[in-house]
Structures are given as structure tokens and as C-alpha cells.
Amino acid sequence: MSNSDNGGCLAIFMIVIPIATWLGTGYMAWNWVEPESFWGAIKFLIAWGIFGYIAQILGGLIIAGIASMME
């Protein structure tokens, strides 16, 4: 695989991983909080933000690891 092909693969990971992490953590937070009222929805948004932040850090580490292996 040429070096330009590696950049395209990395670009796809940089698009897919953040989307997947936010959708996955939103689903996880929804099932954990199960909001039924306004305050439940506020708790869901807070939990989603915390879970999403942690997942974004892990996803960034994965992308950085993949990028370092492609050099």
C-alpha cells in the first residue's frame, strides 16, 4: 500500500471513530439513565457528555496509534 493510500485510510478512521463513539455513548447513556422527566433528560445529557468525552480521548489514542504505525 502506498503512502497516499494510508492517508485516505486514516482520514476515514478520523471521520468514523468520533461518530461511532458519540452514537455509542449516547445509546449507552440513554440505557443507563432511562430519562422519563425533564431532570432525567438533564442527567442523560450530562452522562452522555462525560461518556462521550472519555470515548473521544480513547478514540483519539486509537487514531494516533494507527497513524504512528503507518509511518
N, C-alpha and C positions, 0 to 999 in steps of 0.2 A: 504494500500500500504506500503510495507516495505521500509526501509531507502535506500537500494541499488536501488530500483526502482526509487526513487526520483532523485538520481544522474544521472540516464540514461535520465530521462525527462529533467533535467536541461542541460545536455550535448547536447541534441537535440536543445533546445532553444538557446544555445550558438553557435550553428552552423547555425541555420535557421535565427535568427533575424539579424545578420550582413549581410548575403547575401541578405535578403529581403530589408533591409534598403538601401544598396548600389544600388541594382537594381531599387528600387522605386524612390530614389532620382535622379538617372541617368535619368530615364524616365521623372521625373518632371522637371529637369534642361533642358533636350532636348526640351520639350514643351514650356518652358518659354523663352529660348534663341532663338530657331529655327535657328541654325547656317547655313549660306549659303556661308561663306567665311572662310579664314584662321583665321581672327580675331574673327569671330563668334564662331569658334571651340575653340579658346583660352578662350573666355568668357564662353562657355559651360563647359570646364574643370574646370575653377575657380568656377563657380556656383555649379557644381557637388561636388567639394571638400568641399565647405562651407556647402551645404545642407547635404552631407554625414557625415561630422564631427558632425553637430548638431544631426542628426539622430542616429549616433553611441553613442553619450552621452545619449540620451533618451533611446535607446535600452539597454545600459549598466545599466541604472537605473531600467528598467523593469526586466532585468535578476537578478539584485541584490535584487529587491523586491520579486521576485519569490523564490529566494534562501533563503531569510530570512523567508519566510512563510513556507518553507519545513523543517526547523529545529525544 
